[in-house]
Structure formats: C-alpha cells, structure tokens
C-alpha cells in the first residue's frame, strides 16, 4: 500500500485596508493565498476560475467592504469576433509581431517598462520599481509563465505582456507599451493577439483580470464582446444591462474560493 502524505491545508488571509487604486475615495482589501508546491498549477487554475489573480507566488481577490466594483472578466475564444473598431486596431498594427520568450527580465524590457510608467502612471507605486523589482515581477512565478514581446519589422520593442498559461486558457498578468503610440491602441492589440494565440492552442478562454466600469484604466475590457463575468460564483455572458449600471449590481458579487 502506497502512503500518501496528508494534503497541506490552504490558508487564506485578508490584507489591511488601503486606498483603492481604481476608484477614488474607496478602500481596498484583498484575500490572499500562497501558490506553492507540486500542485501549484492545479491550484492556480482553480483560483483563476474563482476570480483570483496572480502576483509573484501570491493569488489575490478583492473583498472590499461595501464595494463590488472589481468584476472578474474573461473572453470565450470560440465565440469572440472583433467589431469594426477592433478590426481597425488590427489593421493599424498589421506589421507588429508577438514573440513568446521565457519569463526572464531584460534591460530592454525594463527600459520600456520605465518609460510606460513615467508616461502613464507616474504617481503609482510601480513608477519607482528598480530593475530588481521588475525582475521579481517577471521571474518570481511558480507556474508556467511567458513574456510576449511585440516587435516592429525592424525589431523595435513596442510592448510586452506577462502571460500565464492555465489549463483552460491564457491569463494576461501585466502589459506595458511604448508611449506616444496611443492611436494604435497597443494594449487592445495585445488582447487580440492573446485571443488568437489561445485559439491556436485550442484553449477556450483569455482571462483579463478585473473589469472596473468606474475606472478609465479598467473599463475598456468590456469592449471585447462577447465576454463573460463572474457573477455569484458562476461565469455568465455580460449583457447590455451590466454596461448600463454605473455602480456594480449585487448580481455581480463574486465570492472568493475557500
């Protein structure tokens, strides 16, 4: 008889209140847990389906008192079709090519990351990150992770996307792009690229993290329709009624996994 050691219990913790980075005047709290061990990929898959996101070897989900603004969102690859505005973005970036590279930080990536932070998020915590902080963000991962480098035909680096491979899809962890090319909508192009990559890999979903309608930085994710939101523990198709609400309706409350 083969002895199986008892499964290590999974512990969840709640963070202290902090100012919300998305909606001014609100307070943010998260439930967090560690992703470690030989079953890290399986655990990360389960947590992702439950609305968690990964940072380093930690998975987190919002549990903010009195606020449900952060709504987990994903794109079902099989049914997604780009609308006219998204097709324009594809045409505007026809020469841009994405390359899968190992999750290893480079000086070239970090230089682009710094320029992006100073241009778009100069008042945020990430604007002060050193190369070693950036390297930890990229390389400190217990699961299958890659960096997608978006390059012009002349090899100029235009953007990067840190991407996790899940059992049922791809997860966009963090993206940054060369400032000064806003008309090309490079962030939206990266999502379109991930959708096509998931389709080529026969993976059903692309996970985009949280849709926050009240945040200009996070509301754009709803343009990739049809998409799904996590509502009451179940993924369902986003409707026009969801977009019509300024605050988050109670139906979109997502309970963290236990």
ABEGO torsion letter per residue (X at the ends): XBBBBBBBBBBBBBBBBBBBAABBGBBBBBBBBBBBEAAAAAAAAAAAAAGBBBBEABBBBBBBBGBAABBBBBBBAAABBBBAAAAAAAAAAAABBBBBBBBBBBAAAAAAAAAAAAAAAAABAAAABBAAAAAAAAABBABBBBBBBBBBAAGBBABBBBBBBBAAEBBBABBBBBBGAAAAGAAAAAAAAAAAAAAAAGBABBBAEBBBAABAAAAAAAABOBBBBBBGGBBBBBBAAAAABABBBAAABBBBBX
